[in-house]
């Protein structure tokens, strides 16, 4: 598998060379398991804005509080004016916006719902989310704020920031049951299998974006994406059975770029090609 995995991130290197300072990457691909092997790395420790990726730490906090009995998964949470925000998600368009804690978390996992994020964050608190990141020993990745339609000088400049190396390892820990606890890890992995955004790395796997909770094309995926002007990020795990063994590859690819039509297309094309190579690495195709 190591030989198959060589050069997985070469499309990112080629894009960076072609576009110079217009595109920057932080990317890491790991062979999963108890002793992870770095298959490829491009500036993996560099910290970049990650858009919605920081919501992972909110979901971990929510699921841990549910598991320990601090939070009732069926507790109804209403939307208040201070929560209101646009862009990603469906809750803002629903007639009935009071929802149970666990259903709000599922909306975040499935469509990165901004309004559901703000409702949950108000209930759990940013300090609790920060505590989860610290408990995991994560140093370069944080959720800094709630989601806002506009950021001013009084707000943190980015919703979240992070490094690919830590995020790829977090994905590995989620899949092998070592993100907070086995129960929390499995609950989060199942929630992230609902993600409908397969526009980035996951685009290279050819999966059904609306129905890939189980195996599709012999591959299983869980992932969280982040999308903002000049930012694209995709973190997740791909697994398949090949050559008599079960293989897991986890990845994190973060792009920060000058957001024009050509650069955005170049970023997405490169991310998709990385996904194709990861799919080949886990299936020996």
ABEGO torsion letter per residue (X at the ends): XAAAABGAAAAAAAAAAAAEAABBBBBBBBBBEABBBBABBBGAABBBBAEAAAAAAAAAAAAAAAAAGABBAABBBBBBAAABBBEBEAAAABABABBBAAAAAAAAAAAGBAAAAAAAAAAAEAAAAAAAAAAAGBAABBBABBBBABBBAABBABABBBBAAAAAAAAAAAAAGABGBAAAAAAAAAAAAABABAABAAAAAGBBAABAABBBGGBBBBBBBBBBBGBBBBBBBBBBBBGGBBBBBBBBBBBBBBBBAAAAAAAAAAAAAAAAAAAAAAAGX
